[in-house]
Amino acid sequence: MTGYGIIDVAGSRLLPVTYGHVRTSSATGLPERLLKIHEAITSLLAEFRPDDVAVENIFYADNVKTAIVMGHARGAILVAAKTAGADVYEYSPREVKMSVVGNGAASKSQVKFMVARLLSIKETITPDDASDALAVALCRWHRQKLNLRG
Amino acid sequence: MTGYGIIDVAGSRLLPVTYGHVRTSSATGLPERLLKIHEAITSLLAEFRPDDVAVENIFYADNVKTAIVMGHARGAILVAAKTAGADVYEYSPREVKMSVVGNGAASKSQVKFMVARLLSIKETITPDDASDALAVALCRWHRQKLNLRG
């Protein structure tokens, strides 16, 4: 499952544009699932034309199998972003949590709480991947505001 | 480095069409490198329009970092193949070696020797990734001949 979140910055006001996730069936083959992720991200980029694209970095994983799966999905996403001509920024989970919660070791529920608060989202954000994606977008906004590259 | 190899089957005669590798600079960012791989594979598929595309499966890697990097590149390649509408087949390194050398634990040099022999390639095939890619193509041909799916 791949989460996405697009935010809009109007002055100091932050608003969610859209968020959700791309669901792929484990019954279909890996190439088909990657194509679906690639097409969904390509379609979001074409529709909303974000100025910047930010993705979570992965430098480690619980195990090699998870690392391979995450790597595949990220490959499909990064190709979609670069093909659309976007500048791509990568942030570690720690940087994202630090930006949004002020604590690099924040829990998922703390991240979700602050994401909803910063973006004035009243409803419960589901799934977690969508909340995480909005957090990455907020991290990008925060970094840009601080005029920090990378 | 990503190797590729395209073969042509005319009756019982096997011939190399093209082979080589996509070189990316470690000085450029990961998204740019993935885009380059994606574009190179897309361009090869458009030029040579292979009936089938086969890639080596990865289920394990020496470590998580290697797994992530390999996953990214495979993600970019699989998206290119599926976007081009190709049927994608995946074979494990063991299956490839078994098909080409008749020994699932064959060495790189044994694979290279048999690839050159089966495809009547007189020159030394470099780099190893190109020879490995031709071996995967030969594995696909072999499997198809045996009428085995997958």
Interface residues (C-beta under 8 A of the other chain):
Chain A: G29 L30 P31 E32 L34 L35 H38 I58 F59 Y60 A61 N63 V64 K65 A67 I68 V69 M70 G71 H72 A73 R74 G75 A76 L78 V79 A80 A81 K82 T83 V88 E90
Chain B: G29 L30 P31 E32 L34 L35 H38 I58 F59 Y60 A61 N63 V64 K65 A67 I68 V69 M70 G71 H72 A73 R74 G75 A76 L78 V79 A80 A81 K82 T83 V88 E90
